[in-house]
Structures are given as C-alpha cells and as structure tokens.
Amino acid sequence: MSQPRKPHVLFLFSDTGGGHRSAAEAIIEALNLEFGDAITTEMVDFFKAYAPLPFNRMPDWYPYMVKAPQLWGVSFKISNGRPQARALTTTMWPYVARASRQLVNSHPADLVVTVHPLANSMILKALGKRRPPFITVVTDLVTTHALWYDQRADYILVPTERARRKALQYKMPPEKVRVVGLPIAERCTQLLGDKTELREKLGWPKDKFIVLVVGGGEGMGPLGETAKAIAASGLDLGLVVVAGRNTKLKAELESRHWPIPAFIYGFTRDLPDFMRAADALVTKAGPSTIAEAFTAHLPLILYARLPGQEDGNVTYVKESGAGVWAPEPKQVVATLRRWIAHPEEREHYVAACRRAARPEASRKIARIIGAKLGMIEEKKDLLVID
C-alpha cells in the first residue's frame, strides 16, 4: 500500500543580504520541530537560479552595492510606494515572465513562502489563479518597501506593529496581515544560561565587560574603525569582533596589536552564544541581528544603518528602550563608558530587550503554515495581532 504524499513547501529567497536566507532556514527548522518529516521543504534562490541577466548576478553584486549606501537609500525611496511598485512590476514582467513561469513549473509545491520583496508579485502572477496558498514573510522590521505587499497573498506575516500599519497604508486586507515577529533560529531562543560558563567555553575573560562588535554577514559599516576606538578608550573591557565574510578586514584586525583582550572572528554560526556571553552589542541596524539581540537580552549600540529599509530600525530600537544610536566611534565609547560606570543604566536596556523579544516567531509561522496545509486546526491564537 503506497504512502500518502507529504505536503511540499517551497521557500523563495535570495542571498541579497543574509537575513533572507536565515529567515527561510529558521522557518524550515521550526517546521521540522513542529511536524517532523510530515512536511517536505526546499529553498530556491530565485535570482541566482532563474532570473535572466543581469538580475541573476544580484547576490554577487549586493555586497558592493551596499558600499554606496546613499545611492542605495535614494533608489529605495524613489521606488517605494504603491504606484511605483506597480509600475516597476508591470515594466519588468515581460522580461522576467518566462523565468518566473519556469521556476513555478520546475518546483511544484503545496504552499509557497517568500521572504524577499521582489519574489511576491512576479511569482503570484506566474502561478496564476489556480495556485497553491501563498504566504509572504516580511523580513524588514519597520521601513518596509511596497513590493512586500500584494493583495493576492493569502497571508502577509510581519515582524512589528509598525510594519502592519504600513501594510494597511498600502491597502492590504487587514485579515491577511498578522504580526508574528521576525523568524530566528531555534538556537537563538534557548535559555540564556550562565555567562561565566559560556565565556570559559569560548576562551574569553570571565571578569571583564565584554563588547561584541558585529557588522552583519558581510562585515559592513565602520566596523574596524569602531573596534579600534573601543580598544583605545582606556576602558577595562574585552573586545570581540565578528568581521563576517570580510576576509580583508579580518586579516587586518588579526595582524594588529591590541591593548586589551581582543578576539577576532570571521563568518560564524556561533553568534547566539556570543550574544549570550557578551554585555553589549555594537552593530549596524540589521533586522536579524536586532531580533537576535532582543532574544539574548543584549543591549544594542547601533553605529550604522543602510539608508531606506534600516532607517526605521534605529527609531524602533531607540523607542523600545533596547538600545541607542551612536554613529560616531566616540559616541560608541561614551555609551560604553556610561554603562560600565552605571550598570543600573544598562539593566534598563536589558529589561527593554526582554520586553521586545519575540522568540516564538519561527514556531508561530510554522504553525500558520501547518494550519494552511491542513496539518493542524487553524486556531484563533495563531492569527491574532499581538
């Protein structure tokens, strides 16, 4: 007797920034934890695998494009809006129609999840009217582009109430838009544990204030300059720098003589442990990093943001009380000096991180997918606005 076919979920992402891939992986991990092997999944980088030239080079070009942040911000702003988004997708459709149809025909699925704004309207149009359920998971925290929002989607799952309000401004049906948080890996949601034990495992000083400096997966922003200013501050602390895939910066920092205990890393998947072991996080305003820091109850010092989609992240972190905006190295140092001298001030930021955390986001998204596939009953608590 043949076994019944398992429902199959297709995830569309692109490596234009690390957050899209990590969000898809986190949801897939949550599906495995919730449903075991009862659901099958696959991830497709729609740019790299199917887009025509020159769009298929976008994942390779992204690290260089964001090195011109002002130009990036201008392009974001002039293309953001319902009329602009509609004009953009209408203009692009003749050029990408064949590739979009090839993608959906080559990857039949019982449900499609997109975690990238450029995959929404094109794929929905390619799927046609007789299509599987379609769920958009928005991976920008606050300043969300109009391309995220297409009324044809079954659900649009957003990370914050501000993103929900933006969706409603773009005339999305309210019953389709749900605030669930930003999906992060299960290892980021584990109990914090003992800092001393974590630091012993990592080989870090146990008795110093530890500052973790991160520039995203690509090591972006004034990472090196900021790390050097912290080391030269005269503060009694330990420094951990994650240079990501920026191998040139990693080599430069490793070759330096540091006046304080300093630990230099490249791209690592140990960032959850790093966050749980640190006392402060100095970083650019990337959404995944912010969400993970909230869950680790780690106060943030934001030193850079990508104009456009990360503008609102800075305001969000400041207004939540979970961190500060310090775009100059001297401002970073001044904040660290206050937190070391007045630990009770830092504790206020720790408490705010705890309040802002949404550790259940990936599991909640997985259960919404399961309900849409008929794997579980669609309970009201899955779809309430938090």
C-alpha positions as CSV (number, residue, x, y, z in Angstrom):
1,M,0.0,0.0,0.0
2,S,1.5,3.3,-1.1
3,Q,2.2,6.0,1.5
4,P,0.2,9.3,1.1
5,R,2.3,12.1,-0.5
6,K,3.7,14.6,2.0
7,P,2.8,18.3,1.5
8,H,5.7,20.2,0.0
9,V,6.6,23.8,0.8
10,L,8.7,26.0,-1.5
11,F,10.7,28.9,0.0
12,L,11.8,31.6,-2.3
13,F,14.7,33.8,-1.0
14,S,17.9,35.5,-2.3
15,D,21.3,36.0,-0.9
16,T,21.0,39.8,-1.2
17,G,21.7,40.3,2.5
18,G,22.0,37.4,5.0
19,G,18.6,38.0,6.6
20,H,16.5,36.4,3.8
21,R,18.3,33.1,3.9
22,S,18.5,32.9,7.7
23,A,14.7,33.7,7.9
24,A,13.9,30.8,5.5
25,E,16.2,28.5,7.3
26,A,14.7,29.4,10.7
27,I,11.1,28.7,9.4
28,I,12.2,25.4,7.9
29,E,13.9,24.4,11.2
30,A,10.6,25.3,13.0
31,L,8.6,23.2,10.6
32,N,10.8,20.2,11.3
33,L,10.5,20.8,15.1
34,E,6.7,21.1,14.9
35,F,5.9,18.4,12.3
36,G,8.9,16.2,12.0
37,D,9.2,14.7,8.5
38,A,5.5,15.1,7.7
39,I,6.3,18.1,5.5
40,T,9.0,18.4,2.9
41,T,10.7,21.7,2.1
42,E,13.1,23.3,-0.4
43,M,14.8,26.7,-0.8
44,V,15.3,28.4,-4.1
45,D,17.4,31.5,-4.7
46,F,15.1,32.9,-7.4
47,F,17.6,35.5,-8.5
48,K,20.6,33.2,-8.9
49,A,18.8,30.1,-10.2
50,Y,16.2,31.6,-12.6
51,A,16.5,35.4,-13.1
52,P,17.7,36.5,-16.6
53,L,20.9,38.6,-17.0
54,P,21.8,40.8,-15.3
55,F,19.4,40.1,-12.4
56,N,20.9,36.7,-11.7
57,R,24.1,38.4,-10.6
58,M,22.3,40.4,-7.9
59,P,23.5,38.1,-5.0
60,D,27.1,38.6,-6.2
61,W,26.7,42.4,-6.6
62,Y,24.9,43.0,-3.3
63,P,28.0,43.4,-1.1
64,Y,29.3,46.0,-3.5
65,M,26.0,47.8,-3.9
66,V,25.6,48.5,-0.2
67,K,29.0,50.1,-0.1
68,A,27.3,53.0,-1.8
69,P,24.7,53.5,1.0
70,Q,23.4,56.9,-0.1
71,L,22.7,55.7,-3.6
72,W,21.0,52.6,-2.2
73,G,18.8,54.8,0.0
74,V,17.8,57.0,-2.9
75,S,16.8,54.1,-5.0
76,F,14.8,52.6,-2.1
77,K,12.9,55.8,-1.6
78,I,12.1,56.7,-5.2
79,S,10.8,53.1,-5.9
80,N,8.8,52.9,-2.7
81,G,5.0,53.4,-3.0
82,R,2.0,51.6,-4.5
83,P,2.2,53.4,-7.9
84,Q,5.9,53.0,-8.2
85,A,5.8,49.3,-7.2
86,R,3.0,48.7,-9.7
87,A,4.9,50.5,-12.5
88,L,8.1,48.5,-11.6
89,T,6.5,45.1,-11.7
90,T,4.5,45.9,-14.9
91,T,7.6,47.1,-16.7
92,M,9.7,44.1,-15.5
93,W,7.1,41.4,-16.2
94,P,7.7,40.9,-20.0
95,Y,11.4,40.5,-19.2
96,V,11.0,38.0,-16.3
97,A,7.8,36.2,-17.2
98,R,9.4,33.2,-18.8
99,A,11.9,32.7,-15.9
100,S,9.1,33.1,-13.4
101,R,6.9,30.5,-15.1
102,Q,9.9,28.2,-15.4
103,L,10.5,28.5,-11.7
104,V,7.0,27.6,-10.6
105,N,6.7,24.8,-13.1
106,S,10.1,23.3,-12.0
107,H,9.2,23.4,-8.3
108,P,5.6,22.4,-7.8
109,A,4.5,23.0,-4.2
110,D,1.5,22.7,-2.0
111,L,2.4,26.1,-0.4
112,V,4.8,28.9,-1.3
113,V,6.6,31.1,1.2
114,T,8.5,34.2,0.1
115,V,11.0,36.0,2.3
116,H,12.1,38.6,-0.3
117,P,10.1,41.6,-1.6
118,L,11.0,41.0,-5.3
119,A,9.6,37.5,-5.3
120,N,6.0,38.4,-4.5
121,S,4.1,39.9,-7.4
122,M,6.1,38.2,-10.1
123,I,5.6,34.7,-8.7
124,L,2.0,35.3,-7.9
125,K,1.4,36.3,-11.5
126,A,3.3,33.3,-12.7
127,L,1.3,30.9,-10.5
128,G,-2.0,32.2,-11.9
129,K,-5.4,31.9,-10.4
130,R,-5.3,28.1,-9.7
131,R,-2.4,28.4,-7.4
132,P,-1.3,26.9,-4.0
133,P,-1.5,29.0,-0.9
134,F,1.0,31.8,-0.8
135,I,2.5,33.4,2.3
136,T,4.8,36.4,2.5
137,V,7.1,36.6,5.5
138,V,8.3,40.2,5.7
139,T,12.0,40.3,6.9
140,D,12.3,44.1,7.3
141,L,11.4,45.3,10.7
142,V,9.8,48.8,10.2
143,T,10.6,50.6,6.9
144,T,9.0,48.0,4.6
145,H,9.0,48.6,0.9
146,A,5.7,48.5,-1.1
147,L,6.9,45.4,-3.0
148,W,6.4,43.3,0.1
149,Y,2.7,43.8,-0.1
150,D,0.5,42.1,-2.7
151,Q,-3.2,41.7,-2.1
152,R,-3.3,38.3,-3.8
153,A,-1.2,36.7,-1.0
154,D,-3.1,34.5,1.5
155,Y,-1.2,35.9,4.5
156,I,1.4,38.6,4.9
157,L,3.3,37.9,8.2
158,V,5.1,41.0,9.5
159,P,7.6,41.4,12.4
160,T,6.2,44.5,14.1
161,E,3.0,46.5,14.6
162,R,4.6,49.4,12.6
163,A,5.1,47.0,9.6
164,R,1.4,46.0,9.9
165,R,0.3,49.7,9.8
166,K,2.5,50.2,6.7
167,A,0.7,47.2,5.1
168,L,-2.7,48.7,5.8
169,Q,-1.5,52.0,4.3
170,Y,-0.8,50.1,1.1
171,K,-4.5,48.8,1.2
172,M,-3.7,45.3,2.2
173,P,-6.8,43.4,3.6
174,P,-6.5,43.6,7.4
175,E,-7.5,40.0,7.9
176,K,-4.5,38.9,5.8
177,V,-1.8,40.9,7.8
178,R,-0.5,39.4,11.0
179,V,2.2,40.5,13.5
180,V,4.3,37.4,14.4
181,G,7.8,38.7,14.9
182,L,10.9,38.1,12.8
183,P,11.9,34.4,12.4
184,I,15.2,33.5,14.0
185,A,16.9,30.1,14.5
186,E,15.9,27.9,17.4
187,R,19.4,28.1,18.9
188,C,18.8,31.8,19.4
189,T,15.8,31.2,21.6
190,Q,17.4,28.8,24.1
191,L,17.7,29.8,27.8
192,L,20.4,32.3,28.3
193,G,22.5,30.1,30.7
194,D,25.5,31.1,32.7
195,K,27.8,33.8,31.2
196,T,30.8,32.5,33.1
197,E,30.4,29.0,31.6
198,L,29.9,30.4,28.1
199,R,33.0,32.6,28.4
200,E,35.0,29.7,29.6
201,K,33.9,27.6,26.7
202,L,34.8,30.5,24.3
203,G,38.1,31.3,25.9
204,W,37.0,34.9,26.8
205,P,37.8,36.8,30.0
206,K,35.3,35.9,32.7
207,D,35.7,39.1,34.8
208,K,35.5,41.8,32.2
209,F,32.8,43.8,30.5
210,I,32.6,42.1,27.0
211,V,31.7,44.2,24.0
212,L,30.6,42.3,20.9
213,V,31.1,44.2,17.6
214,V,29.3,42.9,14.5
215,G,28.8,44.2,11.0
216,G,26.4,41.7,9.6
217,G,27.3,38.7,7.4
218,E,29.4,40.9,5.1
219,G,31.2,42.9,7.9
220,M,29.7,46.2,6.7
221,G,29.8,49.6,8.2
222,P,32.8,51.3,10.1
223,L,33.5,48.1,11.9
224,G,37.3,48.3,12.1
225,E,37.3,52.0,13.0
226,T,34.8,51.4,15.8
227,A,36.7,48.4,17.2
228,K,39.9,50.4,17.3
229,A,38.3,53.3,19.1
230,I,36.9,50.9,21.7
231,A,40.3,49.3,22.2
232,A,42.0,52.7,22.6
233,S,39.4,54.1,25.0
234,G,41.2,53.0,28.2
235,L,38.1,51.2,29.4
236,D,38.6,47.9,31.3
237,L,36.8,45.5,28.9
238,G,37.2,42.7,26.5
239,L,36.5,43.1,22.7
240,V,35.0,40.5,20.4
241,V,34.8,41.4,16.7
242,V,33.0,39.4,14.0
243,A,34.1,40.5,10.6
244,G,31.8,38.2,8.8
245,R,32.8,37.4,5.2
246,N,35.0,40.5,5.1
247,T,38.3,38.5,4.9
248,K,40.4,41.6,4.3
249,L,39.2,43.3,7.4
250,K,39.6,40.1,9.5
251,A,43.2,39.7,8.4
252,E,43.9,43.4,9.1
253,L,42.4,43.2,12.6
254,E,44.2,39.9,13.4
255,S,47.6,41.5,12.5
256,R,47.1,44.4,15.0
257,H,48.5,44.5,18.5
258,W,45.5,45.1,20.8
259,P,46.0,46.8,24.2
260,I,43.0,44.8,25.6
261,P,41.9,41.2,25.3
262,A,40.6,41.0,21.7
263,F,39.1,38.1,19.8
264,I,38.6,38.3,16.0
265,Y,36.3,36.1,14.1
266,G,35.2,35.7,10.5
267,F,31.8,34.4,9.5
268,T,30.4,32.2,12.3
269,R,27.3,30.4,13.3
270,D,28.2,30.8,17.0
271,L,26.7,34.3,17.2
272,P,23.9,33.2,19.5
273,D,26.5,32.0,22.1
274,F,28.5,35.2,21.5
275,M,25.4,37.3,22.3
276,R,24.5,35.3,25.4
277,A,28.1,35.7,26.7
278,A,28.5,39.5,25.9
279,D,27.4,42.6,27.9
280,A,26.8,45.0,25.0
281,L,26.4,44.7,21.2
282,V,27.8,47.3,18.8
283,T,26.3,46.7,15.3
284,K,24.7,48.0,12.2
285,A,20.9,48.1,12.3
286,G,20.2,44.9,10.5
287,P,16.8,43.3,11.4
288,S,18.0,39.8,12.1
289,T,20.8,41.0,14.4
290,I,18.3,43.2,16.3
291,A,15.8,40.4,16.7
292,E,18.5,38.0,18.0
293,A,19.9,40.6,20.4
294,F,16.4,41.2,21.8
295,T,16.1,37.5,22.4
296,A,19.5,37.3,24.1
297,H,18.6,40.4,26.3
298,L,21.7,42.1,24.9
299,P,21.6,45.9,24.8
300,L,22.4,47.5,21.4
301,I,24.6,50.3,20.3
302,L,23.7,51.0,16.7
303,Y,26.6,52.6,14.8
304,A,25.4,52.3,11.2
305,R,22.3,51.6,9.1
306,L,21.5,51.0,5.4
307,P,19.5,54.1,4.3
308,G,16.0,53.1,3.3
309,Q,14.9,49.8,4.8
310,E,17.0,50.2,8.0
311,D,16.1,53.8,8.8
312,G,13.1,52.7,10.9
313,N,15.1,50.1,12.7
314,V,17.1,52.8,14.5
315,T,13.9,54.6,15.7
316,Y,12.4,51.3,16.7
317,V,15.3,50.2,18.9
318,K,15.6,53.7,20.5
319,E,11.8,54.0,21.2
320,S,11.7,50.5,22.6
321,G,14.4,51.4,25.1
322,A,16.6,48.5,24.0
323,G,19.5,50.5,22.6
324,V,21.0,53.7,21.4
325,W,22.1,55.3,18.1
326,A,25.8,56.2,18.1
327,P,27.0,56.8,14.6
328,E,30.5,58.1,15.6
329,P,33.1,55.9,17.4
330,K,33.4,58.5,20.2
331,Q,29.6,58.1,20.8
332,V,30.0,54.4,21.0
333,V,32.8,54.8,23.5
334,A,30.8,57.3,25.6
335,T,27.9,54.9,25.8
336,L,30.1,52.0,26.9
337,R,31.7,54.3,29.5
338,R,28.3,55.1,31.0
339,W,27.1,51.5,31.0
340,I,30.3,50.3,32.7
341,A,30.2,53.2,35.3
342,H,26.5,52.9,35.9
343,P,25.5,49.2,35.5
344,E,21.9,50.0,36.5
345,E,21.5,52.1,33.3
346,R,22.5,49.1,31.2
347,E,20.0,47.0,33.1
348,H,17.2,49.2,31.9
349,Y,18.2,48.4,28.3
350,V,18.4,44.7,29.2
351,A,14.8,44.8,30.5
352,A,13.6,46.6,27.4
353,C,15.2,43.9,25.2
354,R,13.4,41.3,27.2
355,R,10.1,43.1,26.6
356,A,10.7,43.5,22.8
357,A,11.8,39.9,22.2
358,R,9.6,37.5,20.1
359,P,11.3,34.2,20.5
360,E,8.3,32.3,19.3
361,A,8.1,33.9,15.8
362,S,9.5,31.0,13.8
363,R,7.3,28.4,15.6
364,K,4.3,30.6,15.1
365,I,4.9,30.9,11.4
366,A,5.4,27.2,11.2
367,R,2.1,26.6,12.8
368,I,0.4,29.0,10.5
369,I,1.8,27.1,7.5
370,G,0.8,23.8,9.1
371,A,-2.8,25.1,9.5
372,K,-2.9,26.3,5.9
373,L,-1.8,22.8,4.8
374,G,-4.5,21.2,7.0
375,M,-1.9,19.6,9.3
376,I,-3.4,21.2,12.4
377,E,-6.5,23.0,13.2
378,E,-6.4,26.7,12.4
379,K,-6.7,28.1,16.0
380,K,-7.5,31.7,16.5
381,D,-4.4,32.3,18.6
382,L,-2.2,31.6,15.5
383,L,-3.7,34.6,13.7
384,V,-4.2,37.2,16.4
385,I,-2.5,40.5,16.2
386,D,-0.1,40.6,19.2
